[in-house]
Amino acid sequence: MFYHVKDLQFNARVSKPDPAFATLLLEQFGGANGELAAALRYFGQAFGAKNPHPDKYDLLMDIATEEFSHLEIVGATIQMLLTGINGDLKNAAEESEIMKLLNGKAAKEEVIHQGIVAPQFFVGSAGTPAYTNSQGVPWTAAYINGDCQGDLSSDLRSNVAAETKAKMVYEYLLQFTNDPYVKETLRFLMTREVAHYQMFEAALSTIQPNFPPGVLQSDPKFSNVYFNMSSGNNYTGPWNEGQTTQLGETIQYVDDPIDYVLKTNGLLEHEAAGTDRTEETVQEINRQLSEIKSAEVNAANPPGLQQWNAPLPEESPETSKDQSEKAHDGTKKRRKSVHK
């Protein structure tokens, strides 16, 4: 259930109109890394987490709802940056304010040039934010469909990446406005991306084991092999020497992949090295994790009548006052259990 509060989460302000920057800010309204994409991404992910991970469902719905509020902040800022344009465009007379500002061919061509990038501001919506990016490309669910995979550890990693990209867009946008009030709003929105990044990262750490994503383990023959696939200066670092970050296996560096692939019959004769894992232990972990994950989901979704809201507590014949108090106490207990 959503309930709209008319005040913004952050009181956005604008000192003067700026159609050019309003066009750029559309990137965070209807762009691939914008607030609409974030809100719908986390909203969609939450459904699969509802029963097996009610605490993560709570997190995802809270952040999704906040992202909708950020969409409202961005839309309000765009609208304020276009103050006067809507009304003046509806006044076809030459004496309208916008026509006075456009006195002269050069001034008029400059505004027309700004409108070419996102023409909906001038010939489509006359100042109302549209669900497009800064180039006028309509928003599409293709931006987020790959981020809802039904595995929470995978989804949370996607979210960390999404918050990173959104943070960078705000950082770049800050360089294209001199309005101190707009900068204030953008800095707030950028900071919330940093906050959400940490929340998703913390949530991921509570899911153990969470590597690799999903259930099936990796093949111990290839999980620690680094192929040197380029010529020239070959750099080394913790990605191709030492031990792997998650499995703690010794990295096997293949300096000449072409020669090695030929010698091992297309890697079919390659043998595992630098790891204690074997195919037998991998299959045993696969079996154990499959049972655990399946039992976890089945326990959260028992067969029979399904309902999304928590069931009401059973009531015995009592006075209406006692019944009301009992229901109220039951609701509080349910809320506490969900938020634990």
Residue frames relative to the residue before (quaternion, step in Angstrom):
aa qw qx qy qz dx dy dz
M 1.0000 0.0000 0.0000 0.0000 0.00 0.00 0.00
F 0.1644 -0.7873 0.5889 0.0795 3.55 -0.78 1.01
Y 0.0740 -0.7713 0.6310 0.0370 3.54 -1.13 0.70
H 0.2644 -0.8066 0.5126 0.1292 3.57 -0.55 1.16
V 0.1563 -0.7422 0.6469 0.0797 3.54 -0.93 1.01
K 0.4484 -0.7562 0.4099 0.2432 3.56 -0.58 1.15
D 0.6140 0.5190 -0.3610 0.4726 3.61 1.15 -0.41
L 0.4858 -0.6619 0.4867 0.2982 3.57 -1.05 0.76
Q 0.5920 -0.5514 0.4411 0.3885 3.57 -1.21 0.50
F 0.7624 0.1030 -0.0575 0.6363 3.59 1.08 -0.78
N 0.4178 -0.7433 0.4669 0.2343 3.57 -0.65 1.10
A 0.1936 -0.8190 0.5344 0.0783 3.56 0.04 1.33
R 0.0518 -0.7916 0.6088 -0.0008 3.54 -1.07 0.84
V 0.1121 -0.7660 0.6307 0.0532 3.55 -1.24 0.59
S 0.3657 -0.7602 0.4936 0.2113 3.60 -0.85 0.91
K 0.8031 -0.0559 0.0614 0.5900 3.61 1.10 -0.63
P 0.6252 -0.5444 0.3910 0.3999 3.62 -1.17 0.42
D 0.0591 0.7765 -0.6251 0.0519 3.55 -1.16 0.67
P 0.1894 -0.8306 0.5144 0.0978 3.61 0.23 1.27
A 0.6272 0.5528 -0.3480 0.4241 3.59 1.00 -0.76
F 0.7054 0.4351 -0.2772 0.4861 3.59 0.87 -0.88
A 0.5653 0.5787 -0.3870 0.4425 3.58 1.12 -0.56
T 0.6284 0.5327 -0.3258 0.4639 3.57 1.04 -0.77
L 0.6628 0.4966 -0.3054 0.4699 3.58 0.94 -0.87
L 0.6647 0.5319 -0.3043 0.4274 3.57 0.97 -0.86
L 0.4889 0.6522 -0.4296 0.3887 3.60 1.24 -0.28
E 0.5283 0.6435 -0.4029 0.3801 3.58 1.19 -0.50
Q 0.7397 0.3770 -0.2210 0.5117 3.58 1.07 -0.71
F 0.5893 0.5335 -0.3790 0.4738 3.58 1.27 0.12
G 0.8361 0.0186 0.0261 0.5477 3.58 0.73 -1.03
G 0.4564 0.6979 -0.4390 0.3346 3.57 1.19 0.49
A 0.7261 -0.4584 0.3026 0.4135 3.56 -1.33 0.21
N 0.7730 0.2996 -0.1605 0.5357 3.58 1.07 -0.69
G 0.4412 0.7436 -0.4090 0.2919 3.56 1.28 0.30
E 0.7425 -0.4448 0.2969 0.4035 3.51 -1.39 0.03
L 0.6125 0.5362 -0.3613 0.4547 3.61 1.03 -0.65
A 0.6475 0.5141 -0.3138 0.4669 3.58 0.94 -0.88
A 0.6614 0.5086 -0.3099 0.4559 3.59 0.91 -0.89
A 0.6644 0.5185 -0.3115 0.4390 3.58 0.84 -0.97
L 0.7170 0.4386 -0.2591 0.4758 3.59 0.84 -0.95
R 0.5827 0.5731 -0.3741 0.4382 3.60 1.11 -0.59
Y 0.7382 0.4106 -0.2395 0.4787 3.59 0.72 -1.05
F 0.5869 0.5710 -0.3595 0.4476 3.57 1.14 -0.64
G 0.6851 0.4833 -0.2789 0.4684 3.57 0.94 -0.92
Q 0.6533 0.5269 -0.3146 0.4434 3.58 0.97 -0.84
A 0.6084 0.6121 -0.3485 0.3658 3.56 1.04 -0.79
F 0.6021 0.5975 -0.3723 0.3767 3.61 0.98 -0.76
G 0.7031 0.4702 -0.2723 0.4587 3.57 0.89 -0.91
A 0.6798 0.4923 -0.2866 0.4620 3.59 1.20 -0.46
K 0.4214 0.7709 -0.4291 0.2096 3.58 1.27 -0.40
N 0.8060 0.2934 -0.1571 0.4895 3.60 0.68 -1.03
P 0.7206 0.4250 -0.2991 0.4590 3.64 0.72 -0.85
H 0.8009 0.1335 -0.0565 0.5810 3.61 1.10 -0.66
P 0.0856 -0.8473 0.5214 0.0545 3.64 0.47 1.11
D 0.6138 0.5435 -0.3589 0.4462 3.59 1.10 -0.57
K 0.6735 0.4672 -0.2919 0.4929 3.61 1.03 -0.78
Y 0.5604 0.5688 -0.3813 0.4658 3.60 1.17 -0.54
D 0.6461 0.5206 -0.3068 0.4664 3.55 0.97 -0.89
L 0.6522 0.5194 -0.2992 0.4639 3.57 0.95 -0.94
L 0.6991 0.4834 -0.2826 0.4446 3.58 0.78 -1.04
M 0.6690 0.4879 -0.3041 0.4711 3.58 0.97 -0.82
D 0.6245 0.5327 -0.3426 0.4570 3.60 1.03 -0.73
I 0.7087 0.4448 -0.2710 0.4759 3.58 0.84 -0.96
A 0.6052 0.5446 -0.3581 0.4570 3.61 1.05 -0.70
T 0.6641 0.4982 -0.3028 0.4680 3.57 0.95 -0.89
E 0.6398 0.5086 -0.3312 0.4714 3.58 1.02 -0.75
E 0.6331 0.5300 -0.3391 0.4509 3.58 1.02 -0.73
F 0.6032 0.5265 -0.3598 0.4790 3.61 1.08 -0.62
S 0.6461 0.5038 -0.3257 0.4719 3.58 1.03 -0.73
H 0.6325 0.5119 -0.3324 0.4770 3.59 1.11 -0.62
L 0.5852 0.5491 -0.3638 0.4728 3.57 1.11 -0.63
E 0.6444 0.5178 -0.3130 0.4676 3.56 1.02 -0.81
I 0.6346 0.5230 -0.3269 0.4656 3.60 1.02 -0.78
V 0.6625 0.4958 -0.3057 0.4711 3.59 0.92 -0.92
G 0.6636 0.5083 -0.3070 0.4550 3.59 0.91 -0.90
A 0.6504 0.5110 -0.3129 0.4668 3.57 1.00 -0.83
T 0.6481 0.5155 -0.3172 0.4622 3.58 1.01 -0.82
I 0.6310 0.5191 -0.3299 0.4727 3.59 0.98 -0.83
Q 0.6537 0.5206 -0.3145 0.4503 3.58 0.92 -0.93
M 0.6824 0.4780 -0.2928 0.4692 3.60 0.94 -0.85
L 0.6319 0.5298 -0.3361 0.4550 3.58 1.07 -0.66
L 0.7145 0.4021 -0.2370 0.5213 3.56 1.25 -0.41
T 0.2248 0.8112 -0.5093 0.1787 3.57 1.25 0.43
G 0.8012 0.2896 -0.2303 0.4703 3.55 -0.90 0.96
I 0.6056 0.5919 -0.3670 0.3850 3.57 1.10 -0.57
N 0.6505 0.5383 -0.3294 0.4225 3.57 0.86 -0.92
G 0.7139 0.4619 -0.2617 0.4566 3.55 0.77 -1.04
D 0.6796 0.4994 -0.2963 0.4483 3.55 0.94 -0.89
L 0.6419 0.5154 -0.3362 0.4576 3.58 1.04 -0.64
K 0.6489 0.5056 -0.3164 0.4724 3.54 1.20 -0.50
N 0.6363 0.4619 -0.3232 0.5266 3.56 1.33 -0.13
A 0.2170 -0.8328 0.4984 0.1045 3.55 -0.16 1.28
A 0.5201 0.6537 -0.4131 0.3627 3.59 1.25 -0.19
E 0.5789 -0.6217 0.4143 0.3267 3.53 -1.06 0.72
E 0.6717 0.5192 -0.3160 0.4235 3.60 1.12 -0.53
S 0.3974 0.7139 -0.4946 0.2962 3.64 1.20 0.13
E 0.6738 -0.5351 0.3344 0.3845 3.56 -1.20 0.56
I 0.6691 0.5032 -0.3192 0.4441 3.56 0.90 -0.88
M 0.6350 0.5216 -0.3413 0.4562 3.59 1.08 -0.65
K 0.6137 0.5309 -0.3501 0.4678 3.57 1.11 -0.63
L 0.6550 0.5050 -0.3090 0.4696 3.58 1.06 -0.81
L 0.7193 0.4338 -0.2382 0.4876 3.55 1.13 -0.67
N 0.2499 0.7943 -0.5144 0.2050 3.54 1.20 0.47
G 0.7658 0.2752 -0.2367 0.5308 3.54 -0.50 1.16
K 0.5950 -0.6188 0.3942 0.3281 3.54 -1.06 0.81
A 0.6503 0.5404 -0.3246 0.4239 3.61 0.94 -0.86
A 0.6643 0.5035 -0.3096 0.4575 3.58 0.93 -0.89
K 0.6638 0.5024 -0.3065 0.4615 3.57 0.94 -0.89
E 0.6609 0.5043 -0.3141 0.4586 3.59 0.93 -0.80
E 0.6096 0.5571 -0.3536 0.4392 3.58 1.09 -0.65
V 0.6721 0.4729 -0.2967 0.4864 3.60 0.92 -0.87
I 0.6225 0.5283 -0.3393 0.4671 3.59 1.02 -0.78
H 0.6337 0.5324 -0.3242 0.4581 3.58 1.03 -0.83
Q 0.6398 0.5128 -0.3215 0.4736 3.58 0.99 -0.80
G 0.6879 0.5049 -0.2779 0.4412 3.55 1.00 -0.82
I 0.5513 0.6226 -0.3998 0.3856 3.59 1.17 -0.47
V 0.6320 0.5471 -0.3370 0.4331 3.58 1.01 -0.79
A 0.7854 0.0213 0.0168 0.6184 3.58 0.96 -0.90
P 0.1364 -0.8642 0.4784 0.0752 3.60 0.47 1.21
Q 0.5245 0.6454 -0.4292 0.3524 3.62 1.15 -0.37
F 0.5722 0.5925 -0.3894 0.4123 3.61 1.14 -0.47
F 0.7942 0.3380 -0.1485 0.4826 3.56 0.99 -0.79
V 0.8178 0.2002 -0.1101 0.5283 3.60 0.92 -0.75
G 0.6799 0.4715 -0.2896 0.4811 3.59 1.25 -0.14
S 0.8409 0.0766 0.0052 0.5357 3.55 0.57 -1.18
A 0.3078 -0.7905 0.4829 0.2172 3.60 1.28 -0.16
G 0.8344 -0.2226 0.0871 0.4967 3.58 0.90 0.87
T 0.5936 0.5458 -0.3831 0.4506 3.60 1.21 -0.08
P 0.5144 -0.6523 0.4464 0.3326 3.64 -0.83 0.90
A 0.1934 -0.7798 0.5886 0.0898 3.55 -0.99 0.88
Y 0.5103 -0.6508 0.4671 0.3129 3.57 -1.17 0.56
T 0.4215 0.6428 -0.5140 0.3807 3.52 0.42 1.35
N 0.4933 -0.5946 0.5063 0.3831 3.52 -1.29 0.04
S 0.7543 -0.4112 0.2577 0.4422 3.59 -1.26 -0.07
Q 0.6697 0.4681 -0.2993 0.4927 3.59 1.27 -0.23
G 0.5782 -0.6147 0.3630 0.3952 3.57 1.28 0.10
V 0.4599 0.6730 -0.4570 0.3559 3.62 1.26 0.20
P 0.4588 -0.7138 0.4484 0.2809 3.64 -0.65 1.03
W 0.5661 -0.5907 0.4594 0.3457 3.54 -1.17 0.68
T 0.0516 -0.7992 0.5988 0.0101 3.57 -1.08 0.73
A 0.5443 -0.6228 0.4584 0.3251 3.55 -1.13 0.72
A 0.4913 0.6561 -0.4340 0.3738 3.60 1.24 -0.25
Y 0.5436 0.6229 -0.3957 0.3999 3.60 1.20 -0.43
I 0.8344 0.2580 -0.0727 0.4817 3.60 0.96 -0.84
N 0.4796 0.7085 -0.4401 0.2728 3.62 1.13 -0.37
G 0.6765 0.5027 -0.2980 0.4482 3.59 1.03 -0.68
D 0.6369 0.5448 -0.3236 0.4392 3.59 1.27 -0.18
C 0.6645 0.4324 -0.3062 0.5271 3.61 1.25 0.08
Q 0.0766 0.8599 -0.4944 0.1014 3.57 0.28 1.30
G 0.5324 -0.6571 0.4074 0.3446 3.60 1.19 0.02
D 0.6644 0.3810 -0.3094 0.5637 3.58 1.28 0.16
L 0.4167 -0.7683 0.4213 0.2422 3.56 -0.38 1.24
S 0.6371 0.5256 -0.3531 0.4395 3.61 0.97 -0.69
S 0.6351 0.5052 -0.3206 0.4885 3.57 1.11 -0.68
D 0.6639 0.5143 -0.3067 0.4480 3.59 0.90 -0.94
L 0.6678 0.5034 -0.3116 0.4512 3.59 0.92 -0.87
R 0.6237 0.5161 -0.3450 0.4750 3.60 1.06 -0.63
S 0.6174 0.5257 -0.3392 0.4769 3.59 1.07 -0.71
N 0.6589 0.5262 -0.3075 0.4410 3.56 1.00 -0.82
V 0.6096 0.5353 -0.3470 0.4705 3.57 1.05 -0.74
A 0.6625 0.4923 -0.3004 0.4780 3.59 0.97 -0.86
A 0.6484 0.5297 -0.3193 0.4440 3.60 0.97 -0.85
E 0.6604 0.4945 -0.3095 0.4727 3.59 0.96 -0.85
T 0.6053 0.5554 -0.3472 0.4524 3.58 1.09 -0.69
K 0.6924 0.4788 -0.2789 0.4622 3.58 0.86 -0.99
A 0.6490 0.5111 -0.3234 0.4616 3.58 0.97 -0.82
K 0.6198 0.5450 -0.3366 0.4533 3.57 1.03 -0.78
M 0.6705 0.5023 -0.3020 0.4549 3.58 0.95 -0.88
V 0.6172 0.5354 -0.3571 0.4527 3.62 1.03 -0.71
Y 0.6571 0.4904 -0.3183 0.4759 3.60 0.92 -0.82
E 0.6225 0.5437 -0.3408 0.4480 3.57 1.02 -0.76
Y 0.6675 0.4801 -0.2969 0.4855 3.58 0.99 -0.83
L 0.6358 0.5436 -0.3319 0.4359 3.61 0.97 -0.84
L 0.6092 0.5800 -0.3514 0.4110 3.58 1.02 -0.75
Q 0.6541 0.5283 -0.3175 0.4385 3.58 1.14 -0.51
F 0.7157 0.4666 -0.2453 0.4581 3.59 1.25 -0.28
T 0.7151 0.3428 -0.2779 0.5421 3.57 1.20 0.40
N 0.2608 -0.7564 0.5814 0.1476 3.53 -1.15 0.72
D 0.4662 0.6804 -0.4423 0.3522 3.57 1.29 -0.01
P 0.3909 -0.7525 0.4720 0.2414 3.64 -0.47 1.13
Y 0.6438 0.5206 -0.3300 0.4533 3.60 1.07 -0.66
V 0.6452 0.5017 -0.3152 0.4824 3.56 1.01 -0.79
K 0.6209 0.5363 -0.3330 0.4647 3.58 1.02 -0.79
E 0.6228 0.5529 -0.3240 0.4487 3.56 1.04 -0.83
T 0.6736 0.4861 -0.2843 0.4787 3.57 0.95 -0.91
L 0.6701 0.5026 -0.3032 0.4544 3.58 0.88 -0.92
R 0.6404 0.5213 -0.3311 0.4566 3.58 1.03 -0.75
F 0.6153 0.5311 -0.3442 0.4700 3.59 1.06 -0.71
L 0.6860 0.4845 -0.2877 0.4603 3.58 0.84 -0.99
M 0.6324 0.5256 -0.3251 0.4670 3.59 1.03 -0.79
T 0.6591 0.5210 -0.3046 0.4487 3.57 0.97 -0.87
R 0.6427 0.5190 -0.3315 0.4557 3.59 1.01 -0.71
E 0.5775 0.5531 -0.3797 0.4652 3.60 1.17 -0.50
V 0.6379 0.5170 -0.3168 0.4748 3.58 1.02 -0.82
A 0.6494 0.5200 -0.3099 0.4602 3.58 0.99 -0.86
H 0.6776 0.4893 -0.2945 0.4633 3.58 0.90 -0.92
Y 0.5683 0.5870 -0.3708 0.4416 3.58 1.07 -0.74
Q 0.7087 0.4670 -0.2613 0.4598 3.57 0.82 -1.03
M 0.6252 0.5407 -0.3364 0.4512 3.58 1.07 -0.72
F 0.6746 0.4803 -0.2935 0.4776 3.58 0.92 -0.89
E 0.6348 0.5295 -0.3245 0.4598 3.56 1.03 -0.80
A 0.6574 0.5009 -0.3015 0.4754 3.59 1.00 -0.86
A 0.6412 0.5221 -0.3230 0.4603 3.59 1.00 -0.81
L 0.6291 0.5386 -0.3300 0.4530 3.58 1.01 -0.80
S 0.6598 0.5322 -0.3108 0.4299 3.58 0.98 -0.85
T 0.6504 0.5189 -0.3235 0.4506 3.61 1.17 -0.45
I 0.6248 0.4861 -0.3434 0.5053 3.59 1.27 -0.11
Q 0.1054 0.8087 -0.5662 0.1200 3.57 -0.38 1.20
P 0.5301 -0.3029 -0.7851 0.1045 1.51 -1.60 1.90
N 0.2078 -0.7928 0.5600 0.1215 3.56 -1.14 0.57
F 0.7072 0.3654 -0.2657 0.5438 3.58 1.26 0.29
P 0.5130 -0.3004 -0.7961 0.1130 1.49 -1.61 1.90
P 0.6549 -0.4871 0.3707 0.4432 3.61 -1.19 0.31
G 0.7289 0.3751 -0.3011 0.4871 3.55 -1.03 0.73
V 0.6455 -0.5263 0.4008 0.3817 3.56 -1.19 -0.59
L 0.7130 0.4809 -0.2703 0.4327 3.59 0.77 -1.03
Q 0.3842 -0.7254 0.5327 0.2059 3.53 -0.99 0.96
S 0.5695 -0.6069 0.4358 0.3427 3.56 -1.27 0.30
D 0.5825 -0.5674 0.4572 0.3602 3.54 -1.30 0.43
P 0.4128 -0.7449 0.4620 0.2474 3.65 -0.54 1.10
K 0.5683 0.6013 -0.3928 0.4015 3.62 1.19 -0.26
F 0.8196 0.2638 -0.1017 0.4983 3.58 1.06 -0.70
S 0.5105 0.6975 -0.4057 0.2970 3.62 1.19 -0.18
N 0.7717 0.3023 -0.1782 0.5304 3.62 1.21 -0.30
V 0.4850 0.6684 -0.4276 0.3677 3.60 1.23 0.43
Y 0.1288 -0.7672 0.6246 0.0682 3.58 -0.96 0.93
F 0.1856 -0.7821 0.5888 0.0852 3.57 -0.76 1.09
N 0.3160 -0.7355 0.5711 0.1817 3.59 -0.77 1.06
M 0.0278 -0.8672 0.4955 -0.0407 3.56 0.11 1.33
S 0.7057 0.3853 -0.2852 0.5217 3.62 1.11 0.49
S 0.3851 -0.7039 0.5497 0.2323 3.53 -1.28 0.50
G 0.6168 0.5372 -0.4058 0.4077 3.55 -1.26 0.27
N 0.7989 -0.2258 0.1889 0.5246 3.55 -1.14 -0.65
N 0.1485 -0.7919 0.5896 0.0567 3.57 -0.74 1.05
Y 0.1984 -0.8105 0.5448 0.0834 3.53 -0.48 1.21
T 0.2122 -0.7631 0.5977 0.1239 3.52 -1.16 0.64
G 0.1341 0.7662 -0.6183 0.1129 3.51 -1.26 0.56
P 0.7448 -0.4109 0.2660 0.4534 3.58 -1.23 -0.04
W 0.5824 0.5737 -0.3806 0.4323 3.61 1.24 -0.13
N 0.8114 0.2032 -0.1176 0.5353 3.63 1.14 -0.43
E 0.7414 0.2603 -0.2317 0.5735 3.60 1.21 0.40
G 0.7002 0.4170 -0.3279 0.4778 3.56 -1.14 0.54
Q 0.6708 -0.4719 0.3713 0.4352 3.56 -0.99 -0.89
T 0.5640 -0.5921 0.4558 0.3515 3.55 -1.21 0.56
T 0.6060 -0.6412 0.3503 0.3145 3.54 -1.05 0.83
Q 0.7849 0.3443 -0.1733 0.4852 3.60 0.94 -0.82
L 0.7789 0.3479 -0.1793 0.4901 3.58 0.85 -0.94
G 0.3757 -0.7659 0.4582 0.2495 3.59 1.25 -0.22
E 0.4113 0.7065 -0.4742 0.3268 3.57 1.11 0.66
T 0.5196 -0.6294 0.4769 0.3263 3.57 -1.13 0.63
I 0.4101 -0.7385 0.4831 0.2304 3.57 -0.72 1.09
Q 0.2334 -0.7551 0.6020 0.1135 3.55 -0.97 0.98
Y 0.1936 -0.8099 0.5495 0.0686 3.57 -0.48 1.26
V 0.1356 -0.7779 0.6113 0.0527 3.58 -0.70 1.12
D 0.2690 -0.8187 0.4898 0.1319 3.57 -0.19 1.31
D 0.7882 0.1748 -0.0799 0.5847 3.60 1.02 -0.82
P 0.2099 -0.8328 0.4990 0.1161 3.62 0.17 1.25
I 0.6215 0.5521 -0.3574 0.4256 3.62 0.99 -0.77
D 0.6835 0.4779 -0.2826 0.4738 3.56 0.84 -0.98
Y 0.6770 0.5089 -0.2972 0.4408 3.57 0.94 -0.90
V 0.6416 0.5210 -0.3237 0.4606 3.58 0.97 -0.81
L 0.6529 0.5092 -0.3082 0.4685 3.58 1.03 -0.81
K 0.6800 0.5034 -0.2886 0.4482 3.58 0.96 -0.89
T 0.7533 0.3775 -0.2011 0.4996 3.59 1.07 -0.69
N 0.4928 -0.6850 0.4235 0.3295 3.58 1.20 0.47
G 0.7205 -0.4372 0.2397 0.4820 3.54 0.74 1.11
L 0.6683 -0.5368 0.2573 0.4460 3.56 1.13 0.90
L 0.4422 0.6988 -0.4655 0.3153 3.61 1.23 0.05
E 0.7340 0.3841 -0.2197 0.5153 3.60 1.18 -0.57
H 0.4030 0.6994 -0.4825 0.3400 3.55 1.26 0.27
E 0.1939 -0.7929 0.5715 0.0840 3.56 -0.95 0.90
A 0.5731 -0.5993 0.4424 0.3417 3.55 -1.16 0.67
A 0.0636 0.7799 -0.6197 0.0610 3.55 -1.10 0.77
G 0.8025 0.3087 -0.2153 0.4630 3.54 -1.18 0.54
T 0.7104 0.3883 -0.2546 0.5289 3.59 1.22 0.39
D 0.4072 -0.6944 0.5384 0.2491 3.54 -1.17 0.61
R 0.5500 0.6245 -0.3997 0.3844 3.59 1.22 -0.23
T 0.1176 -0.7692 0.6247 0.0657 3.53 -1.12 0.72
E 0.6686 -0.4810 0.3630 0.4358 3.56 -1.24 0.22
E 0.6304 0.5437 -0.3304 0.4448 3.58 1.07 -0.73
T 0.6844 0.4669 -0.2957 0.4756 3.60 0.89 -0.88
V 0.6119 0.5476 -0.3468 0.4532 3.57 1.08 -0.69
Q 0.6774 0.4861 -0.2982 0.4647 3.59 0.86 -0.90
E 0.6332 0.5234 -0.3359 0.4607 3.60 1.05 -0.68
I 0.6485 0.4931 -0.3165 0.4860 3.60 1.00 -0.79
N 0.6038 0.5514 -0.3515 0.4559 3.58 1.03 -0.76
R 0.6727 0.5010 -0.2943 0.4581 3.57 0.90 -0.95
Q 0.6799 0.4984 -0.2925 0.4515 3.58 0.88 -0.97
L 0.6811 0.4820 -0.2937 0.4664 3.58 0.89 -0.93
S 0.6105 0.5521 -0.3522 0.4455 3.58 1.03 -0.74
E 0.6678 0.4959 -0.2970 0.4690 3.57 0.93 -0.89
I 0.6608 0.5155 -0.3047 0.4526 3.57 0.93 -0.93
K 0.6903 0.4805 -0.2830 0.4611 3.59 0.83 -1.01
S 0.6580 0.5095 -0.3119 0.4585 3.57 0.95 -0.88
A 0.6644 0.4983 -0.3030 0.4673 3.58 0.94 -0.89
E 0.6250 0.5547 -0.3316 0.4379 3.55 1.05 -0.79
V 0.6951 0.4618 -0.2703 0.4801 3.56 0.88 -0.96
N 0.6695 0.5060 -0.3041 0.4508 3.61 0.92 -0.90
A 0.6464 0.5139 -0.3246 0.4613 3.59 1.04 -0.75
A 0.6772 0.4815 -0.2900 0.4748 3.57 1.10 -0.68
N 0.7666 0.2469 -0.1397 0.5761 3.59 1.25 -0.40
P 0.0469 -0.8262 0.5611 0.0184 3.62 0.42 1.13
P 0.5652 -0.6046 0.4269 0.3644 3.61 -1.09 0.60
G 0.5554 0.5861 -0.4572 0.3727 3.55 -1.23 0.46
L 0.7948 -0.2667 0.2220 0.4979 3.53 -1.27 -0.44
Q 0.1691 -0.7845 0.5916 0.0769 3.55 -0.88 0.99
Q 0.1122 0.7658 -0.6304 0.0599 3.57 -1.03 0.82
W 0.5058 -0.6913 0.4363 0.2755 3.53 -0.97 0.91
N 0.6946 0.4374 -0.2744 0.5008 3.59 0.90 -0.88
A 0.5698 -0.5844 0.4441 0.3697 3.58 -1.12 0.60
P 0.5156 -0.6625 0.4336 0.3273 3.62 -0.91 0.83
L 0.5205 -0.6267 0.4796 0.3259 3.53 -1.14 0.64
P 0.5434 -0.6139 0.4451 0.3601 3.62 -1.07 0.60
E 0.5495 -0.6076 0.4553 0.3485 3.56 -1.14 0.65
E 0.2113 -0.7946 0.5624 0.0878 3.54 -1.01 0.87
S 0.2519 -0.7351 0.6086 0.1605 3.57 -1.09 0.77
P 0.6485 -0.5171 0.3601 0.4271 3.62 -1.18 0.41
E 0.1951 0.7590 -0.5894 0.1964 3.55 -0.43 1.25
T 0.6541 -0.4601 0.3861 0.4596 3.50 -1.27 0.00
S 0.6365 -0.5452 0.3768 0.3945 3.56 -1.17 0.53
K 0.6163 0.5446 -0.3510 0.4476 3.58 1.09 -0.67
D 0.6631 0.4939 -0.3038 0.4734 3.58 0.93 -0.91
Q 0.6331 0.5362 -0.3281 0.4518 3.57 1.02 -0.81
S 0.6550 0.5201 -0.3045 0.4558 3.54 0.97 -0.88
E 0.6671 0.4982 -0.3013 0.4648 3.56 0.96 -0.93
K 0.6427 0.5325 -0.3168 0.4505 3.56 1.00 -0.82
A 0.6555 0.5052 -0.3055 0.4710 3.58 0.94 -0.89
H 0.6428 0.5280 -0.3209 0.4528 3.56 1.01 -0.85
D 0.6590 0.4998 -0.3044 0.4726 3.57 0.98 -0.89
G 0.6433 0.5310 -0.3203 0.4491 3.58 1.00 -0.81
T 0.6360 0.5311 -0.3229 0.4573 3.56 1.02 -0.81
K 0.6526 0.5138 -0.3124 0.4611 3.56 0.97 -0.87
K 0.6496 0.5148 -0.3190 0.4597 3.57 0.99 -0.81
R 0.6428 0.5212 -0.3266 0.4566 3.57 0.98 -0.83
R 0.6529 0.5153 -0.3226 0.4518 3.56 0.94 -0.83
K 0.6449 0.5204 -0.3236 0.4568 3.55 0.99 -0.84
S 0.6662 0.5143 -0.3092 0.4427 3.58 0.94 -0.88
V 0.6498 0.5148 -0.3166 0.4609 3.60 1.05 -0.74
H 0.7394 0.4317 -0.2341 0.4605 3.57 0.97 -0.83
K 0.4743 0.6671 -0.4550 0.3507 3.60 1.22 -0.04
